[in-house]
Amino acid sequence: MKILITGATGRVGSHLVRQLAEHHHIAATGRTVHPRTQGRVTWHRADLADPQLWTALLDDVDAAFLFPAFGHTHHFIDAATEVGLQKLVLLSSAAVNDTQNSLIKTVHAEVEAQVEASGIPTVRVRPTVFMANDLAWLPAIRSGAPVPLAYPDASMPAVAEQDIAAVAATCLTQHVDRDTYELTGPQSLTQLERLAVLTKHTTGAPAFWTDITDNAERDGLPDMPGPPGEYLLRNLARSSHTPVPPTEDVHEVLGRAAIDYRVWATGAAA
Ligand SMILES: NC(=O)c1ccc[n+]([C@@H]2O[C@H](COP(=O)([O-])OP(=O)(O)OC[C@H]3O[C@@H](n4cnc5c(N)ncnc54)[C@H](OP(=O)(O)O)[C@@H]3O)[C@@H](O)[C@H]2O)c1
């Protein structure tokens, strides 16, 4: 198959390129890539905001992965409709299920609605928080400084970016039964539990942290400014009272358990 991947240099997209390139031809795109061919992967510099590029790029592909660049997905969707794309996998977010409104929920719901209206056969993958968010703790862990945590007892089933990519790869290349998958890791862990694991794998030391809940409620999360940080903070506050339960969807698609945080942390700390 030939598969086009947008957001191919991102945390999900880079794993997706690696996983699919073992067996398929890949057109990998991003705004900052250097155009080149490496084995089965051809890299194209392409901005989703550019109306000119996408019809030609999508013309001969069997399936495509859409990174939800907010406000910039309609040219891609119009071009995919024009060329009669047969399979689209959309990176969305568990935020669309929230009862509370947020900008993150609104923008993801808008992209889902655009894709739905296009009629292109689509599978939506909706991850919960990424394990990769915890990479922001590594500089403090490595330097022995306290890791700033808001709502340290917030408990969420963070999902490995490798699993999001693996589910997307399966949805792109095989028949799957559902049009929406809610992706989580195998269990809910508090931030303190995750920090203890990541610190142990990185330096062997116990977790060292400082509670910044009050500051974060006033000034926002230091590592994640803007709407994504505001959204994460609301989620942390909520899940410090009510832990978010895991789903079985990674297992359903891949036929194996979702990657455990301890396994992810071993790779992340390397
Ligand atoms: N972090 C979480 O916990 C979480 C949870 C659920 C859902 N999500 C959603 O997942 C997405 C983030 O995924 P990620 O972490 O894999 O992303 P990422 O690491 O930030 O990578 C973004 C990718 O998209 C490309 N890109 C960005 N804007 C583009 C544009 N206008 N045109 C073309 N390419 C563009 C970037 O490459 P260039 O810069 O080279 O263009 C890069 O390849 C967001 O939509 C977020 O809401 C995140």
PDBQT file of the ligand as one rigid body, heavy atoms in Angstrom, charges set to zero:
ROOT
HETATM    1  N1  LIG A 301      -0.491  15.408  24.441  1.00  0.00    +0.000 N 
HETATM    2  C1  LIG A 301      -1.589  14.789  24.840  1.00  0.00    +0.000 C 
HETATM    3  O1  LIG A 301      -1.705  14.345  26.003  1.00  0.00    +0.000 OA
HETATM    4  C2  LIG A 301      -2.732  14.581  23.851  1.00  0.00    +0.000 A 
HETATM    5  C3  LIG A 301      -3.819  13.795  24.225  1.00  0.00    +0.000 A 
HETATM    6  C4  LIG A 301      -4.851  13.577  23.286  1.00  0.00    +0.000 A 
HETATM    7  C5  LIG A 301      -4.780  14.161  22.029  1.00  0.00    +0.000 A 
HETATM    8  N2  LIG A 301      -3.703  14.941  21.725  1.00  0.00    +0.000 N 
HETATM    9  C6  LIG A 301      -3.661  15.572  20.399  1.00  0.00    +0.000 C 
HETATM   10  O2  LIG A 301      -2.595  15.019  19.660  1.00  0.00    +0.000 OA
HETATM   11  C7  LIG A 301      -2.070  16.025  18.817  1.00  0.00    +0.000 C 
HETATM   12  C8  LIG A 301      -0.572  16.119  19.092  1.00  0.00    +0.000 C 
HETATM   13  O3  LIG A 301       0.041  14.995  18.529  1.00  0.00    +0.000 OA
HETATM   14  P1  LIG A 301       1.630  14.844  18.577  1.00  0.00    +0.000 P 
HETATM   15  O4  LIG A 301       2.070  14.977  20.013  1.00  0.00    +0.000 OA
HETATM   16  O5  LIG A 301       2.033  13.656  17.799  1.00  0.00    +0.000 OA
HETATM   17  O6  LIG A 301       2.043  16.164  17.824  1.00  0.00    +0.000 OA
HETATM   18  P2  LIG A 301       3.459  16.877  17.828  1.00  0.00    +0.000 P 
HETATM   19  O7  LIG A 301       4.515  16.013  18.407  1.00  0.00    +0.000 OA
HETATM   20  O8  LIG A 301       3.242  18.248  18.365  1.00  0.00    +0.000 OA
HETATM   21  O9  LIG A 301       3.730  16.970  16.272  1.00  0.00    +0.000 OA
HETATM   22  C9  LIG A 301       2.952  17.764  15.425  1.00  0.00    +0.000 C 
HETATM   23  C10 LIG A 301       3.210  17.283  14.014  1.00  0.00    +0.000 C 
HETATM   24  O10 LIG A 301       2.309  17.933  13.112  1.00  0.00    +0.000 OA
HETATM   25  C11 LIG A 301       3.059  18.717  12.177  1.00  0.00    +0.000 C 
HETATM   26  N3  LIG A 301       2.290  19.927  11.930  1.00  0.00    +0.000 N 
HETATM   27  C12 LIG A 301       1.850  20.825  12.848  1.00  0.00    +0.000 A 
HETATM   28  N4  LIG A 301       1.149  21.802  12.246  1.00  0.00    +0.000 NA
HETATM   29  C13 LIG A 301       1.120  21.499  10.917  1.00  0.00    +0.000 A 
HETATM   30  C14 LIG A 301       0.577  22.123   9.785  1.00  0.00    +0.000 A 
HETATM   31  N5  LIG A 301      -0.104  23.279   9.833  1.00  0.00    +0.000 N 
HETATM   32  N6  LIG A 301       0.759  21.526   8.576  1.00  0.00    +0.000 NA
HETATM   33  C15 LIG A 301       1.443  20.380   8.469  1.00  0.00    +0.000 A 
HETATM   34  N7  LIG A 301       1.995  19.736   9.514  1.00  0.00    +0.000 NA
HETATM   35  C16 LIG A 301       1.841  20.293  10.723  1.00  0.00    +0.000 A 
HETATM   36  C17 LIG A 301       4.417  18.937  12.855  1.00  0.00    +0.000 C 
HETATM   37  O11 LIG A 301       5.487  19.035  11.961  1.00  0.00    +0.000 OA
HETATM   38  P3  LIG A 301       6.061  20.427  11.455  1.00  0.00    +0.000 P 
HETATM   39  O12 LIG A 301       6.254  21.284  12.657  1.00  0.00    +0.000 OA
HETATM   40  O13 LIG A 301       7.316  20.050  10.720  1.00  0.00    +0.000 OA
HETATM   41  O14 LIG A 301       5.008  20.892  10.544  1.00  0.00    +0.000 OA
HETATM   42  C18 LIG A 301       4.606  17.594  13.554  1.00  0.00    +0.000 C 
HETATM   43  O15 LIG A 301       5.008  16.609  12.626  1.00  0.00    +0.000 OA
HETATM   44  C19 LIG A 301      -2.805  17.320  19.130  1.00  0.00    +0.000 C 
HETATM   45  O16 LIG A 301      -3.852  17.494  18.209  1.00  0.00    +0.000 OA
HETATM   46  C20 LIG A 301      -3.367  17.062  20.512  1.00  0.00    +0.000 C 
HETATM   47  O17 LIG A 301      -4.536  17.797  20.786  1.00  0.00    +0.000 OA
HETATM   48  C21 LIG A 301      -2.676  15.147  22.582  1.00  0.00    +0.000 A 
ENDROOT
TORSDOF 0
